Amino acid sequence: THSTQVGADGTLLQIAQIGSGTAADPYLTTVTVLRPGQPATSTTIAGYPSDVAQIRADGTVVQAAQTGSGTAAKPYLTTVTVLRPGQPATSTSIAGAPYGGAQVGADGTIVQATQTGSGTAANPYQTTVTVLRPGQPTTSTAISGYPFGGAQVGPDGTAVQIAAIGSGTAADPYRTAVAVLRPGQPATSTTITGAISQRAQ
C-alpha cells in the first residue's frame, strides 16, 4: 500500500497493490479516489504499480502499472490509467517496461516513458515516450537508446525524453537522442554527439 496523497482541490488518492505475482494470483493495482462531496471510486488495473501516482491540482489522477516478465512469451507491458474529474477512468497500454512514473502537466497532458530491447545488436535498446492529451488521441514516439530519466512535461503540454546511445568505443561512440512532442505539432527527434551530462529540463 502506498501513502495517501491529497490534491490541491481536496481530492484524496490511495494506491494499493495486491497479489503475489503468480499465474493464479497475479499482481493488481487498485486506485481509490475520494473527491469532496462525492462517493469514493476504485479502479483496478492489472500489474504492479510503477512509481508513485500523480495527482494534479484539478483532481486528475494518473497511475502506471507493469505486467510481464520481459520474455518473448510475456513481454513487459505498461498500462497508464487516468481518472479525470467527472469522466470515466481510461487505461492505455504501451509496449515495454515503464521508466519512471507517469507525469501530469499543468494543462492535463500526461506523459510516460517506456523501454524495450536488451541492448544487443539484434535487439537494441529503444525508448518510447507516450503522450495523452485531454480530448485527443494518444500519440507515441520511439527513439533509439536507453532512457535517461523519466519523461518530462512542461506547463503548455510540451513533452521531452532523452536516451543514451553507444558504448563509448570508436566504432560505437556515445550519443544522446532527444525526442520532443509539442501540442499540435509533429514529434521531432535529434541525436547529439556525446554522453548525457544531465537529464532534460
Secondary structure, 3 states (H helix, E strand, C coil): CCCCEECCCCCEEEEEEECCCCCCCCCEEEEEEECCCCCCEEEEEECEEEEEEEECCCCCEEEEEEECCCCCCCCCEEEEEEECCCCCCEEEEEECEEEEEEEECCCCCEEEEEEECCCCCCCCCEEEEEEECCCCCCEEEEEECEECCCCEECCCCCEEEEEEECCCCCCCCCEEEEEEECCCCCCEEEEEECCCCCCCC
